Amino acid sequence: MKITIVSDEQQFDRIAAWRVIGEILNKPNAVIGLSTGQTTKNLHHIIREIYQLHPFEVKDVTFFGVDEVTNVPREYAGACYTMLKTQLIDALGIDDDHFIMPPTLSDDFEKECHIFQDKLESKGGIDLQLLGLGTNGHLGFNQPGTPFENETWLSAMDEVLEARIRKETNTPPEKALGGLTLGIKNIMHARKIILVAKGASKADIVKEMLSGPITTANPSSILQLHPNCEFLLDEEAAEKWQITHKK
Ligand code: GLP
């Protein structure tokens, strides 16, 4: 396991941004999976800034999001599509053929899961997947209890996020909100993964992810078995793991 711990937040974002740019420079037609959330927001901005200062070739790169909220308008600021568009995709001038996202609205999400997965496979599969980490260990929208062999599917989001999105979109309780997500199996098939986690609120789950049992109760624990996964952590997120692993 490659574990990178940095003390400075800017350095954290810069390292993550350069991992993405490095992938693009090495493989101009790379397929790169992004994640939304507080942890990845700044690293997206840094990629933009570097691109604006020193443009690099992106016309053959394909980006996609690991997950999407369902049953909200795509233009809603909390939809992953809109977050990724505004944080990164538009600034790089990526066209629609090179930004793959499942729709937020559909009559048949099962079909959409297949379409999303097939599109990624037709591009050659995932070269690099950036992943955030839920405080309960979720990856994408794969909540605790998700079977490791799941492929792209329609899951549920955690209660706190669901309550927030419901409020922000005025979605009534009778209307279901969901999370369409790559499954754990798809994530594990990525050729490279970078898991990013910042802050003290992630310290317990980071310790479990790195040294706890590999169990569906903590989806992130499966990453211990990935042959090419880097865990990029700040000091606060790494603290509890470091205490138990001091020589
Ligand atoms: C949401 C997303 C996940 C993301 C997670 C982390 O649940 N669906 O893909 O990894 O948030 O969010 P944050 O970085 O804000 O902690």
py3Dmol code that shows the C-alpha trace and the ligand (Angstrom):
import py3Dmol

protein = """\
ATOM      1  CA  MET A   1       0.000   0.000   0.000  1.00  0.00           C
ATOM      2  CA  LYS A   2       1.280   3.442  -0.839  1.00  0.00           C
ATOM      3  CA  ILE A   3       0.393   5.914   1.877  1.00  0.00           C
ATOM      4  CA  THR A   4       1.244   9.593   1.399  1.00  0.00           C
ATOM      5  CA  ILE A   5       0.722  11.868   4.389  1.00  0.00           C
ATOM      6  CA  VAL A   6       1.052  15.627   4.008  1.00  0.00           C
ATOM      7  CA  SER A   7       0.769  18.328   6.633  1.00  0.00           C
ATOM      8  CA  ASP A   8      -0.091  21.278   4.455  1.00  0.00           C
ATOM      9  CA  GLU A   9      -3.511  21.475   2.806  1.00  0.00           C
ATOM     10  CA  GLN A  10      -2.229  23.262  -0.274  1.00  0.00           C
ATOM     11  CA  GLN A  11       0.441  20.652  -0.721  1.00  0.00           C
ATOM     12  CA  PHE A  12      -2.237  17.953  -0.428  1.00  0.00           C
ATOM     13  CA  ASP A  13      -4.289  19.529  -3.217  1.00  0.00           C
ATOM     14  CA  ARG A  14      -1.234  20.159  -5.356  1.00  0.00           C
ATOM     15  CA  ILE A  15      -0.042  16.559  -5.084  1.00  0.00           C
ATOM     16  CA  ALA A  16      -3.487  15.249  -6.027  1.00  0.00           C
ATOM     17  CA  ALA A  17      -3.772  17.703  -8.934  1.00  0.00           C
ATOM     18  CA  TRP A  18      -0.387  16.684 -10.290  1.00  0.00           C
ATOM     19  CA  ARG A  19      -1.299  12.994 -10.058  1.00  0.00           C
ATOM     20  CA  VAL A  20      -4.193  13.715 -12.433  1.00  0.00           C
ATOM     21  CA  ILE A  21      -2.103  15.887 -14.754  1.00  0.00           C
ATOM     22  CA  GLY A  22       0.705  13.319 -14.696  1.00  0.00           C
ATOM     23  CA  GLU A  23      -1.742  10.651 -15.819  1.00  0.00           C
ATOM     24  CA  ILE A  24      -2.855  12.868 -18.709  1.00  0.00           C
ATOM     25  CA  LEU A  25       0.719  13.634 -19.751  1.00  0.00           C
ATOM     26  CA  ASN A  26       1.627   9.942 -19.668  1.00  0.00           C
ATOM     27  CA  LYS A  27      -1.489   8.803 -21.440  1.00  0.00           C
ATOM     28  CA  PRO A  28      -3.176  11.499 -23.559  1.00  0.00           C
ATOM     29  CA  ASN A  29      -6.311   9.366 -23.993  1.00  0.00           C
ATOM     30  CA  ALA A  30      -6.577   8.448 -20.312  1.00  0.00           C
ATOM     31  CA  VAL A  31      -9.959   7.663 -18.748  1.00  0.00           C
ATOM     32  CA  ILE A  32     -10.100   9.469 -15.419  1.00  0.00           C
ATOM     33  CA  GLY A  33     -12.769   9.109 -12.751  1.00  0.00           C
ATOM     34  CA  LEU A  34     -13.491  12.120 -10.556  1.00  0.00           C
ATOM     35  CA  SER A  35     -15.304  12.412  -7.231  1.00  0.00           C
ATOM     36  CA  THR A  36     -17.288  15.281  -5.810  1.00  0.00           C
ATOM     37  CA  GLY A  37     -17.272  16.562  -2.235  1.00  0.00           C
ATOM     38  CA  GLN A  38     -15.304  18.960  -0.062  1.00  0.00           C
ATOM     39  CA  THR A  39     -12.100  16.966  -0.313  1.00  0.00           C
ATOM     40  CA  THR A  40     -11.760  17.142  -4.091  1.00  0.00           C
ATOM     41  CA  LYS A  41     -13.042  20.668  -4.710  1.00  0.00           C
ATOM     42  CA  ASN A  42      -9.703  22.448  -4.291  1.00  0.00           C
ATOM     43  CA  LEU A  43      -7.697  19.938  -6.246  1.00  0.00           C
ATOM     44  CA  HIS A  44     -10.037  20.512  -9.194  1.00  0.00           C
ATOM     45  CA  HIS A  45      -9.319  24.243  -8.914  1.00  0.00           C
ATOM     46  CA  ILE A  46      -5.587  23.622  -8.910  1.00  0.00           C
ATOM     47  CA  ILE A  47      -5.819  21.485 -12.075  1.00  0.00           C
ATOM     48  CA  ARG A  48      -7.691  24.408 -13.675  1.00  0.00           C
ATOM     49  CA  GLU A  49      -5.090  26.919 -12.558  1.00  0.00           C
ATOM     50  CA  ILE A  50      -2.201  24.846 -13.859  1.00  0.00           C
ATOM     51  CA  TYR A  51      -4.054  24.309 -17.148  1.00  0.00           C
ATOM     52  CA  GLN A  52      -4.624  28.036 -17.533  1.00  0.00           C
ATOM     53  CA  LEU A  53      -0.974  28.864 -16.838  1.00  0.00           C
ATOM     54  CA  HIS A  54       0.578  25.992 -18.783  1.00  0.00           C
ATOM     55  CA  PRO A  55      -2.042  24.409 -21.080  1.00  0.00           C
ATOM     56  CA  PHE A  56      -1.611  20.690 -21.689  1.00  0.00           C
ATOM     57  CA  GLU A  57      -3.377  18.519 -24.267  1.00  0.00           C
ATOM     58  CA  VAL A  58      -6.776  17.295 -23.067  1.00  0.00           C
ATOM     59  CA  LYS A  59      -8.693  16.692 -26.277  1.00  0.00           C
ATOM     60  CA  ASP A  60      -8.463  12.888 -26.019  1.00  0.00           C
ATOM     61  CA  VAL A  61      -8.886  12.564 -22.251  1.00  0.00           C
ATOM     62  CA  THR A  62     -12.176  11.205 -20.969  1.00  0.00           C
ATOM     63  CA  PHE A  63     -13.449  12.257 -17.567  1.00  0.00           C
ATOM     64  CA  PHE A  64     -16.378  10.798 -15.688  1.00  0.00           C
ATOM     65  CA  GLY A  65     -17.845  11.002 -12.192  1.00  0.00           C
ATOM     66  CA  VAL A  66     -17.846   7.959  -9.932  1.00  0.00           C
ATOM     67  CA  ASP A  67     -21.442   8.626  -8.932  1.00  0.00           C
ATOM     68  CA  GLU A  68     -24.501  10.827  -9.455  1.00  0.00           C
ATOM     69  CA  VAL A  69     -27.517  11.877  -7.435  1.00  0.00           C
ATOM     70  CA  THR A  70     -30.794  10.703  -8.966  1.00  0.00           C
ATOM     71  CA  ASN A  71     -34.192  12.401  -9.196  1.00  0.00           C
ATOM     72  CA  VAL A  72     -32.885  15.954  -8.990  1.00  0.00           C
ATOM     73  CA  PRO A  73     -32.435  18.320 -11.951  1.00  0.00           C
ATOM     74  CA  ARG A  74     -29.018  17.960 -13.581  1.00  0.00           C
ATOM     75  CA  GLU A  75     -28.554  21.726 -13.241  1.00  0.00           C
ATOM     76  CA  TYR A  76     -29.008  21.589  -9.450  1.00  0.00           C
ATOM     77  CA  ALA A  77     -25.763  22.849  -7.889  1.00  0.00           C
ATOM     78  CA  GLY A  78     -25.460  19.657  -5.817  1.00  0.00           C
ATOM     79  CA  ALA A  79     -25.743  17.308  -8.810  1.00  0.00           C
ATOM     80  CA  CYS A  80     -22.350  15.717  -9.487  1.00  0.00           C
ATOM     81  CA  TYR A  81     -22.655  16.623 -13.175  1.00  0.00           C
ATOM     82  CA  THR A  82     -22.973  20.327 -12.412  1.00  0.00           C
ATOM     83  CA  MET A  83     -20.319  20.275  -9.694  1.00  0.00           C
ATOM     84  CA  LEU A  84     -17.755  18.641 -11.965  1.00  0.00           C
ATOM     85  CA  LYS A  85     -18.699  20.837 -14.941  1.00  0.00           C
ATOM     86  CA  THR A  86     -18.268  24.040 -12.973  1.00  0.00           C
ATOM     87  CA  GLN A  87     -15.238  22.943 -10.959  1.00  0.00           C
ATOM     88  CA  LEU A  88     -13.206  21.460 -13.799  1.00  0.00           C
ATOM     89  CA  ILE A  89     -14.743  20.159 -17.030  1.00  0.00           C
ATOM     90  CA  ASP A  90     -15.768  23.469 -18.604  1.00  0.00           C
ATOM     91  CA  ALA A  91     -12.491  25.172 -17.747  1.00  0.00           C
ATOM     92  CA  LEU A  92     -10.587  22.445 -19.584  1.00  0.00           C
ATOM     93  CA  GLY A  93     -12.928  22.727 -22.578  1.00  0.00           C
ATOM     94  CA  ILE A  94     -13.895  19.037 -22.399  1.00  0.00           C
ATOM     95  CA  ASP A  95     -16.723  18.219 -24.837  1.00  0.00           C
ATOM     96  CA  ASP A  96     -19.752  16.037 -24.084  1.00  0.00           C
ATOM     97  CA  ASP A  97     -18.252  12.960 -25.761  1.00  0.00           C
ATOM     98  CA  HIS A  98     -15.386  13.094 -23.304  1.00  0.00           C
ATOM     99  CA  PHE A  99     -17.382  13.703 -20.117  1.00  0.00           C
ATOM    100  CA  ILE A 100     -19.373  10.624 -19.217  1.00  0.00           C
ATOM    101  CA  MET A 101     -22.042  10.965 -16.552  1.00  0.00           C
ATOM    102  CA  PRO A 102     -25.216   9.026 -15.874  1.00  0.00           C
ATOM    103  CA  PRO A 103     -28.364  11.164 -16.106  1.00  0.00           C
ATOM    104  CA  THR A 104     -30.000  12.423 -12.932  1.00  0.00           C
ATOM    105  CA  LEU A 105     -33.484  11.738 -14.322  1.00  0.00           C
ATOM    106  CA  SER A 106     -34.648   8.560 -16.033  1.00  0.00           C
ATOM    107  CA  ASP A 107     -37.538   6.095 -16.235  1.00  0.00           C
ATOM    108  CA  ASP A 108     -35.101   3.217 -16.192  1.00  0.00           C
ATOM    109  CA  PHE A 109     -32.052   3.622 -13.994  1.00  0.00           C
ATOM    110  CA  GLU A 110     -31.086  -0.010 -14.353  1.00  0.00           C
ATOM    111  CA  LYS A 111     -30.626   0.586 -18.068  1.00  0.00           C
ATOM    112  CA  GLU A 112     -28.709   3.807 -17.357  1.00  0.00           C
ATOM    113  CA  CYS A 113     -26.302   1.844 -15.139  1.00  0.00           C
ATOM    114  CA  HIS A 114     -25.510  -0.477 -18.043  1.00  0.00           C
ATOM    115  CA  ILE A 115     -25.136   2.390 -20.494  1.00  0.00           C
ATOM    116  CA  PHE A 116     -22.763   4.249 -18.152  1.00  0.00           C
ATOM    117  CA  GLN A 117     -20.635   1.183 -17.543  1.00  0.00           C
ATOM    118  CA  ASP A 118     -20.597   0.209 -21.240  1.00  0.00           C
ATOM    119  CA  LYS A 119     -19.444   3.700 -22.223  1.00  0.00           C
ATOM    120  CA  LEU A 120     -16.498   3.468 -19.835  1.00  0.00           C
ATOM    121  CA  GLU A 121     -15.619  -0.003 -21.077  1.00  0.00           C
ATOM    122  CA  SER A 122     -15.768   1.149 -24.707  1.00  0.00           C
ATOM    123  CA  LYS A 123     -13.160   3.804 -23.845  1.00  0.00           C
ATOM    124  CA  GLY A 124     -10.856   1.065 -22.562  1.00  0.00           C
ATOM    125  CA  GLY A 125     -11.716   1.026 -18.867  1.00  0.00           C
ATOM    126  CA  ILE A 126     -10.579   3.261 -16.046  1.00  0.00           C
ATOM    127  CA  ASP A 127      -6.960   4.390 -15.931  1.00  0.00           C
ATOM    128  CA  LEU A 128      -7.195   6.511 -12.797  1.00  0.00           C
ATOM    129  CA  GLN A 129      -9.987   6.748 -10.268  1.00  0.00           C
ATOM    130  CA  LEU A 130      -9.949   9.503  -7.659  1.00  0.00           C
ATOM    131  CA  LEU A 131     -12.041   8.597  -4.649  1.00  0.00           C
ATOM    132  CA  GLY A 132     -13.308  10.540  -1.680  1.00  0.00           C
ATOM    133  CA  LEU A 133     -14.145   8.711   1.548  1.00  0.00           C
ATOM    134  CA  GLY A 134     -17.380   8.808   3.502  1.00  0.00           C
ATOM    135  CA  THR A 135     -17.083   8.928   7.300  1.00  0.00           C
ATOM    136  CA  ASN A 136     -18.873   5.553   7.290  1.00  0.00           C
ATOM    137  CA  GLY A 137     -16.400   4.157   4.763  1.00  0.00           C
ATOM    138  CA  HIS A 138     -18.551   4.626   1.685  1.00  0.00           C
ATOM    139  CA  LEU A 139     -16.926   4.824  -1.741  1.00  0.00           C
ATOM    140  CA  GLY A 140     -18.995   6.606  -4.374  1.00  0.00           C
ATOM    141  CA  PHE A 141     -22.486   5.774  -3.123  1.00  0.00           C
ATOM    142  CA  ASN A 142     -21.564   2.252  -2.047  1.00  0.00           C
ATOM    143  CA  GLN A 143     -22.755   2.332   1.537  1.00  0.00           C
ATOM    144  CA  PRO A 144     -21.741  -0.156   4.251  1.00  0.00           C
ATOM    145  CA  GLY A 145     -23.228  -3.556   3.465  1.00  0.00           C
ATOM    146  CA  THR A 146     -22.748  -3.260  -0.308  1.00  0.00           C
ATOM    147  CA  PRO A 147     -21.515  -6.593  -1.709  1.00  0.00           C
ATOM    148  CA  PHE A 148     -17.992  -6.291  -3.082  1.00  0.00           C
ATOM    149  CA  GLU A 149     -19.043  -7.911  -6.370  1.00  0.00           C
ATOM    150  CA  ASN A 150     -21.608  -5.193  -7.176  1.00  0.00           C
ATOM    151  CA  GLU A 151     -21.283  -3.482 -10.539  1.00  0.00           C
ATOM    152  CA  THR A 152     -22.785  -0.080 -11.424  1.00  0.00           C
ATOM    153  CA  TRP A 153     -26.084   0.175  -9.564  1.00  0.00           C
ATOM    154  CA  LEU A 154     -28.648   2.467  -8.011  1.00  0.00           C
ATOM    155  CA  SER A 155     -27.889   2.765  -4.318  1.00  0.00           C
ATOM    156  CA  ALA A 156     -29.001   5.002  -1.489  1.00  0.00           C
ATOM    157  CA  MET A 157     -27.126   7.946  -0.079  1.00  0.00           C
ATOM    158  CA  ASP A 158     -26.387   8.441   3.577  1.00  0.00           C
ATOM    159  CA  GLU A 159     -29.117  10.091   5.641  1.00  0.00           C
ATOM    160  CA  VAL A 160     -27.297  13.369   6.236  1.00  0.00           C
ATOM    161  CA  LEU A 161     -26.615  13.970   2.549  1.00  0.00           C
ATOM    162  CA  GLU A 162     -30.120  12.909   1.579  1.00  0.00           C
ATOM    163  CA  ALA A 163     -31.674  15.331   4.075  1.00  0.00           C
ATOM    164  CA  ARG A 164     -29.520  18.171   2.742  1.00  0.00           C
ATOM    165  CA  ILE A 165     -30.328  17.492  -0.910  1.00  0.00           C
ATOM    166  CA  ARG A 166     -34.022  17.108  -0.119  1.00  0.00           C
ATOM    167  CA  LYS A 167     -34.023  20.498   1.546  1.00  0.00           C
ATOM    168  CA  GLU A 168     -32.005  22.225  -1.163  1.00  0.00           C
ATOM    169  CA  THR A 169     -34.132  20.834  -3.986  1.00  0.00           C
ATOM    170  CA  ASN A 170     -37.479  20.963  -2.152  1.00  0.00           C
ATOM    171  CA  THR A 171     -37.944  17.262  -2.876  1.00  0.00           C
ATOM    172  CA  PRO A 172     -40.981  15.931  -0.985  1.00  0.00           C
ATOM    173  CA  PRO A 173     -40.531  12.823   1.225  1.00  0.00           C
ATOM    174  CA  GLU A 174     -42.677  10.648  -1.088  1.00  0.00           C
ATOM    175  CA  LYS A 175     -40.220  11.137  -3.950  1.00  0.00           C
ATOM    176  CA  ALA A 176     -37.194   8.841  -3.766  1.00  0.00           C
ATOM    177  CA  LEU A 177     -33.667  10.229  -3.986  1.00  0.00           C
ATOM    178  CA  GLY A 178     -30.901   7.848  -4.885  1.00  0.00           C
ATOM    179  CA  GLY A 179     -27.278   7.549  -5.835  1.00  0.00           C
ATOM    180  CA  LEU A 180     -26.221   5.898  -9.062  1.00  0.00           C
ATOM    181  CA  THR A 181     -22.684   4.678  -8.525  1.00  0.00           C
ATOM    182  CA  LEU A 182     -19.938   2.545  -9.942  1.00  0.00           C
ATOM    183  CA  GLY A 183     -19.956  -0.676  -7.945  1.00  0.00           C
ATOM    184  CA  ILE A 184     -17.070  -1.793  -5.778  1.00  0.00           C
ATOM    185  CA  LYS A 185     -16.103  -4.316  -8.460  1.00  0.00           C
ATOM    186  CA  ASN A 186     -15.841  -1.577 -11.114  1.00  0.00           C
ATOM    187  CA  ILE A 187     -13.795   0.585  -8.757  1.00  0.00           C
ATOM    188  CA  MET A 188     -11.433  -2.305  -8.032  1.00  0.00           C
ATOM    189  CA  HIS A 189     -10.926  -2.797 -11.784  1.00  0.00           C
ATOM    190  CA  ALA A 190      -9.479   0.717 -12.165  1.00  0.00           C
ATOM    191  CA  ARG A 191      -5.831   0.445 -13.121  1.00  0.00           C
ATOM    192  CA  LYS A 192      -4.891   3.060 -10.549  1.00  0.00           C
ATOM    193  CA  ILE A 193      -6.763   4.545  -7.589  1.00  0.00           C
ATOM    194  CA  ILE A 194      -6.044   7.578  -5.439  1.00  0.00           C
ATOM    195  CA  LEU A 195      -8.103   7.773  -2.272  1.00  0.00           C
ATOM    196  CA  VAL A 196      -8.114  11.271  -0.809  1.00  0.00           C
ATOM    197  CA  ALA A 197      -9.111  11.997   2.792  1.00  0.00           C
ATOM    198  CA  LYS A 198      -8.685  15.142   4.863  1.00  0.00           C
ATOM    199  CA  GLY A 199      -9.603  16.230   8.363  1.00  0.00           C
ATOM    200  CA  ALA A 200     -10.145  14.779  11.836  1.00  0.00           C
ATOM    201  CA  SER A 201     -13.672  13.595  11.008  1.00  0.00           C
ATOM    202  CA  LYS A 202     -12.096  10.930   8.758  1.00  0.00           C
ATOM    203  CA  ALA A 203      -9.474   9.731  11.272  1.00  0.00           C
ATOM    204  CA  ASP A 204     -11.444   6.744  12.637  1.00  0.00           C
ATOM    205  CA  ILE A 205     -12.506   5.441   9.254  1.00  0.00           C
ATOM    206  CA  VAL A 206      -9.025   5.978   7.765  1.00  0.00           C
ATOM    207  CA  LYS A 207      -7.559   3.776  10.497  1.00  0.00           C
ATOM    208  CA  GLU A 208     -10.164   1.078   9.747  1.00  0.00           C
ATOM    209  CA  MET A 209      -9.659   1.436   6.014  1.00  0.00           C
ATOM    210  CA  LEU A 210      -5.899   0.922   6.257  1.00  0.00           C
ATOM    211  CA  SER A 211      -5.598  -1.626   9.027  1.00  0.00           C
ATOM    212  CA  GLY A 212      -9.044  -2.900   9.935  1.00  0.00           C
ATOM    213  CA  PRO A 213     -10.635  -6.109   8.687  1.00  0.00           C
ATOM    214  CA  ILE A 214     -11.622  -6.252   5.029  1.00  0.00           C
ATOM    215  CA  THR A 215     -15.363  -6.258   5.353  1.00  0.00           C
ATOM    216  CA  THR A 216     -18.424  -4.982   3.511  1.00  0.00           C
ATOM    217  CA  ALA A 217     -19.288  -3.151   6.761  1.00  0.00           C
ATOM    218  CA  ASN A 218     -16.547  -0.736   5.659  1.00  0.00           C
ATOM    219  CA  PRO A 219     -16.494  -0.594   1.839  1.00  0.00           C
ATOM    220  CA  SER A 220     -13.199   1.332   1.795  1.00  0.00           C
ATOM    221  CA  SER A 221     -11.386  -1.603   3.460  1.00  0.00           C
ATOM    222  CA  ILE A 222     -11.391  -3.461   0.114  1.00  0.00           C
ATOM    223  CA  LEU A 223      -8.818  -0.955  -1.147  1.00  0.00           C
ATOM    224  CA  GLN A 224      -6.207  -2.793   0.954  1.00  0.00           C
ATOM    225  CA  LEU A 225      -6.362  -5.425  -1.800  1.00  0.00           C
ATOM    226  CA  HIS A 226      -5.949  -3.088  -4.773  1.00  0.00           C
ATOM    227  CA  PRO A 227      -2.496  -3.519  -6.353  1.00  0.00           C
ATOM    228  CA  ASN A 228      -2.073   0.145  -7.291  1.00  0.00           C
ATOM    229  CA  CYS A 229      -3.880   2.358  -4.807  1.00  0.00           C
ATOM    230  CA  GLU A 230      -2.377   5.431  -3.198  1.00  0.00           C
ATOM    231  CA  PHE A 231      -3.898   6.770  -0.005  1.00  0.00           C
ATOM    232  CA  LEU A 232      -3.343  10.525   0.095  1.00  0.00           C
ATOM    233  CA  LEU A 233      -4.065  11.792   3.602  1.00  0.00           C
ATOM    234  CA  ASP A 234      -3.550  14.916   5.622  1.00  0.00           C
ATOM    235  CA  GLU A 235      -2.076  14.684   9.122  1.00  0.00           C
ATOM    236  CA  GLU A 236      -5.468  14.910  10.823  1.00  0.00           C
ATOM    237  CA  ALA A 237      -7.044  12.153   8.770  1.00  0.00           C
ATOM    238  CA  ALA A 238      -3.964   9.946   9.254  1.00  0.00           C
ATOM    239  CA  GLU A 239      -3.541  10.639  12.978  1.00  0.00           C
ATOM    240  CA  LYS A 240      -5.310   7.621  14.503  1.00  0.00           C
ATOM    241  CA  TRP A 241      -3.731   5.219  12.048  1.00  0.00           C
ATOM    242  CA  GLN A 242      -0.308   6.725  12.742  1.00  0.00           C
ATOM    243  CA  ILE A 243      -0.683   6.359  16.525  1.00  0.00           C
ATOM    244  CA  THR A 244      -1.239   2.612  16.235  1.00  0.00           C
ATOM    245  CA  HIS A 245       1.488   2.217  13.620  1.00  0.00           C
ATOM    246  CA  LYS A 246       4.309   4.076  15.352  1.00  0.00           C
ATOM    247  CA  LYS A 247       7.367   1.870  15.760  1.00  0.00           C
TER     248      LYS A 247
END
"""
ligand_1 = """\
16
GLP
C -20.308 11.969 -1.316
C -19.972 11.422 -2.684
C -18.748 10.548 -2.627
C -17.619 11.297 -1.933
C -18.033 11.690 -0.537
C -16.932 12.423 0.235
O -20.901 11.005 -0.534
N -21.066 10.662 -3.213
O -18.342 10.172 -3.920
O -16.491 10.496 -1.897
O -19.163 12.507 -0.655
O -17.290 13.735 0.493
P -16.379 14.788 1.264
O -15.106 14.891 0.489
O -17.183 16.044 1.236
O -16.149 14.263 2.625
"""
view = py3Dmol.view(width=600, height=400)
view.addModel(protein, "pdb")
view.setStyle({"model": 0}, {"cartoon": {"style": "trace"}})
view.addModel(ligand_1, "xyz")
view.setStyle({"model": 1}, {"stick": {}})
view.zoomTo()
view.show()
